[in-house]
Amino acid sequence: MNDTTPTRPRTGSGDDILDAVLIGGGIMSATLGALLSTLAPDWSIALFERLGEPAAESSHPWNNAGTGHSGMCELNYMPDAGDGTKAAGIADQFALSRRFWSALAHRGELEPDTFLTPTPHVTVVFGERDIAYLRRRYATLRELPAFAELEYTEDRAVIADWAPLLVRGRADGEAMAATRHTAGTDVDFGALTRSLLSTMSAAGNAVRMHREITGLTRGADGLWTVRGRDLDSGRRFRVRSRFVFVGAGGYALRLLQRAGLPEVRGYGVFPLGAQFLRTDNPEVVAEHHAKVYSQAALGAPPMSVPHLDRREVDGAGALLFGPYATFSTRLLRHGKLTDLFTTLRPHNIVPLVAVGLRNFDLVRYLVTELLASPRRKFAQLQRFYPTADPADWTLVQAGQRAQLVKPDRERGGVLEFGTELVTGADGTIAGLLGASPGASIAPSIMGDLLERCFPERRYEWASLLAALLPPARSTTEVTS
């Protein structure tokens, strides 16, 4: 990047040159904004969000399950019970998130109690085949420092102690097994996002709502012109910036395409939505204090692993069960039905078609989910909670995810279910594509961004960055 003396405009409008523009008001932009505001207090930074409040899309607490993803209970991170590499990596990344939040708390910029609730992470399986898998998974993970405190049982009395709703009313002869890690968490990513944006605002930087970014163009001078529209007044605006981060969720690919970024050539998106059953019945909520995950249905995408979650939002408890997959051509929950079609390009048609042809199980799963009756959906909850009463539960719509489709020389295209950071060759632009476990590992992703996009600042920022994103001090700290 061009390392010139920064200016400090505060309005994010006109011809002022900004040091950084952040697009999107969710957890990713908020994390990067808090980091940059602390590392570079003399920089001018502006964040633009198209909706009227931050964290109104995927970071909204009711648009996600609030799991602090750490590999403790999520079976989709470990399809091979003998290989805990991915689960351990996610545990390490979430441990870094905890340390980042702790560092900001010590600076007086975050109050963890407002967004983080200790919640044990439990895995439950049924039937001898899945029990054998879980037993082997447990043996593998117990050898890794992050999972040293993981517990395993096939004793129904113990499972009833961990999560009473799982056992009550279940047939006596049904075999089941479970693991538990008591260091799990429930995270209100909406509250966390708002706190991080307050850190950014307190540093004198601009956070602007109802600003829709419509285009990005790089000039001959290396600066980006960011064009947008004020949705309150209808007026168009533009700003120039040395660096741009596109953290716009499902709209990120479209903006990176409009920026002409060659790194996303051939990339496409496959939108998937979700619904959850939710109860606020205090008697039911009071009996479940865990996040309980199990095996996904055949053909289901990895993030569709069924789970019964305790949630804490705005000081009130609730339970969620799901997800139930939905499909829409919207790329955001508050998007348009034409969204998907605006991302189509000649160079990504082949990868998209190849993914469709190679994923019949996923297509069949989606069709089955879309055609499922309310009774059938409720039967899935009763697999976890046999005595559930339909009168206690309401079906609610959650967020929309744009899963990443990437070109592949041998297969034409592949469907990715993780989170991918894309950066321009010169480091002046970056964007985030994909979904889970993104929110949980945002500090790790943004640390990678800083290294890739601002290498010339490595030594200047080293001491403060080590305080904000400190390495683990011991092999067991990742669980704390």
JORACOR-V701039 format. One record per run of one state. SS is the DSSP state (hx for helix, st for strand, lp for the rest). FROM is the first residue (numbers start at 1). TO is the last residue. If there is no record, write none. Layout:
{{SS FROM TO} {SS FROM TO}}
This chain:
{{lp 1 16} {st 17 18} {lp 19 19} {st 20 23} {lp 24 26} {hx 27 39} {lp 40 44} {st 45 48} {lp 49 66} {st 67 67} {lp 68 74} {hx 75 77} {lp 78 84} {hx 85 106} {lp 107 111} {hx 112 114} {lp 115 115} {st 116 118} {lp 119 119} {st 120 126} {lp 127 127} {hx 128 141} {lp 142 144} {hx 145 147} {lp 148 150} {st 151 153} {lp 154 155} {hx 156 162} {lp 163 163} {hx 164 166} {lp 167 175} {st 176 181} {lp 182 184} {st 185 187} {lp 188 188} {hx 189 202} {lp 203 205} {st 206 208} {lp 209 210} {st 211 218} {lp 219 223} {st 224 230} {lp 231 235} {st 236 241} {lp 242 243} {st 244 246} {lp 247 248} {hx 249 258} {lp 259 261} {hx 262 264} {lp 265 267} {st 268 279} {lp 280 281} {hx 282 285} {lp 286 289} {st 290 293} {lp 294 301} {hx 302 304} {lp 305 306} {st 307 313} {lp 314 315} {st 316 326} {lp 327 339} {hx 340 343} {lp 344 345} {hx 346 358} {lp 359 359} {hx 360 371} {lp 372 373} {hx 374 384} {lp 385 389} {hx 390 392} {lp 393 393} {st 394 408} {lp 409 411} {st 412 416} {lp 417 418} {st 419 423} {lp 424 428} {st 429 434} {lp 435 437} {hx 438 453} {lp 454 454} {hx 455 468} {lp 469 476} {hx 477 479} {lp 480 480}}
